[in-house]
Amino acid sequence: MMIAILNGTHSDIEVTKVASRLSKETKEKLSLVYVIRVPRNVEVDREISSLTERAEETLERMEKLSRNMKTRPVSQIIQSRFIGSAVVSHAIEERAKTIVIALPPKFDYVESYLLNESLEYVLKHAPCSVITCRPSLSAGSNPLGRGV
């Protein structure tokens, strides 16, 4: 099993392309996973409709991209307070061989901080190989809502 971690930014395209190519080459099943970070003031299992909609839209687009690359991904939304530990737990449960995750954009401080914290946790605790990728700087970190 190969797990591609999505976050609703332009980097999802690169993560999906890399994971789809590798999945096809290695013949590993591909799972597209969107982790919703739940704020502390909200129950962790309570659905936050705006975040769920964003996750569903992202997964739908990335599933389409992956299918166009001749793979058959499955997708899943996970809610957690901590993205890194959710990714590692999911990788353990699924007996993943590989995690593909984005490096944060160099110019977005808030996103960079959250992703660096999560990425650091994944790199330290993952039970499998971790492949990191970063989209070109011109791609930006705009949410995947339009034109993708």
C-alpha positions in Angstrom: 0.0 0.0 0.0 1.2 3.5 -0.9 -0.4 6.4 0.9 -0.5 9.9 -0.6 -1.2 12.6 1.9 -3.2 15.5 0.6 -3.9 18.9 2.2 -6.0 21.0 -0.1 -3.2 23.0 -1.6 -1.6 23.1 -5.0 1.1 20.6 -3.7 -1.6 17.9 -3.9 -1.1 17.8 -7.7 2.6 16.9 -7.3 2.0 14.4 -4.5 -0.7 12.7 -6.5 1.4 12.6 -9.7 4.4 11.2 -7.9 2.3 8.6 -5.9 0.4 7.5 -9.0 3.5 7.0 -11.1 5.2 5.1 -8.3 2.1 3.0 -7.6 1.8 2.1 -11.2 5.5 1.1 -11.4 5.5 -0.9 -8.2 2.0 -2.2 -8.6 1.2 -1.1 -5.0 -2.3 -0.1 -4.2 -2.7 3.6 -3.8 -4.6 5.4 -1.1 -5.3 9.1 -1.3 -5.7 10.4 2.3 -6.8 13.8 3.4 -6.3 14.6 7.0 -8.5 17.3 8.5 -6.9 19.0 11.4 -9.5 19.5 14.1 -9.2 22.5 16.4 -9.0 21.8 20.1 -12.2 23.6 20.8 -14.2 21.1 18.6 -14.8 17.4 19.4 -12.4 15.4 17.3 -15.2 13.2 15.8 -17.5 16.1 15.0 -17.9 16.8 11.3 -16.9 20.3 10.3 -18.9 20.6 7.1 -16.7 23.3 5.4 -13.5 21.3 6.0 -15.2 18.1 5.0 -16.4 19.7 1.7 -12.9 20.9 1.0 -11.5 17.5 1.6 -14.1 15.8 -0.6 -13.5 18.2 -3.4 -9.8 17.7 -3.2 -10.1 14.0 -3.1 -12.4 14.0 -6.1 -10.0 16.1 -8.2 -7.0 14.0 -7.2 -8.8 10.7 -7.8 -9.6 11.9 -11.3 -6.0 12.9 -11.9 -4.8 9.6 -10.6 -7.3 7.6 -12.7 -6.1 9.6 -15.8 -2.6 8.2 -15.0 -4.1 4.7 -15.2 -4.2 3.9 -11.5 -7.2 3.0 -9.3 -6.9 4.9 -6.1 -9.0 4.6 -3.0 -9.6 7.7 -0.9 -10.2 8.4 2.7 -10.7 11.4 5.0 -9.3 11.2 8.5 -10.0 13.7 11.3 -7.3 14.3 13.9 -5.9 17.0 16.1 -2.4 16.1 14.9 -1.8 15.4 11.3 1.6 13.7 11.8 0.4 11.1 14.2 -2.7 10.5 12.1 -0.6 9.8 9.1 1.7 7.4 11.0 -1.2 5.6 12.6 -2.9 5.1 9.3 0.3 3.8 7.7 0.7 1.3 10.5 -3.0 0.2 10.2 -2.7 -0.2 6.4 0.8 -1.8 6.5 1.9 0.9 4.1 5.2 0.4 2.3 5.5 4.1 1.2 4.1 7.5 2.3 4.2 10.4 -0.3 3.9 13.8 1.4 4.5 17.4 0.4 7.2 19.6 1.6 5.8 23.0 2.6 6.1 26.0 0.3 9.1 28.2 1.2 7.0 31.4 1.3 3.9 30.5 3.4 4.9 30.8 7.0 1.7 29.5 8.6 1.3 26.5 6.3 5.0 25.9 6.5 4.9 25.8 10.3 2.0 23.3 10.4 3.4 21.1 7.7 6.9 21.2 9.0 5.6 20.0 12.4 3.6 17.2 10.8 6.3 16.3 8.3 8.9 16.1 11.1 6.7 13.7 13.1 6.1 11.5 10.0 9.8 11.4 9.1 10.7 10.4 12.7 7.9 7.8 13.3 6.8 6.4 10.0 7.0 2.6 9.8 7.9 2.7 6.1 9.7 4.8 3.4 8.7 8.4 3.1 8.9 10.3 -0.2 8.7 14.1 0.0 8.0 16.4 -2.9 7.5 20.1 -3.5 5.7 21.7 -6.3 7.5 24.5 -8.3 7.5 27.8 -6.6 5.3 29.3 -9.4 2.6 26.9 -8.4 2.0 28.5 -5.1 -0.1 27.1 -2.3 -3.5 28.3 -3.5 -6.4 26.1 -2.4 -7.5 23.7 -5.1 -10.8 25.3 -5.7 -10.5 26.7 -9.2 -9.1 25.7 -12.5 -7.3 22.5 -11.5 
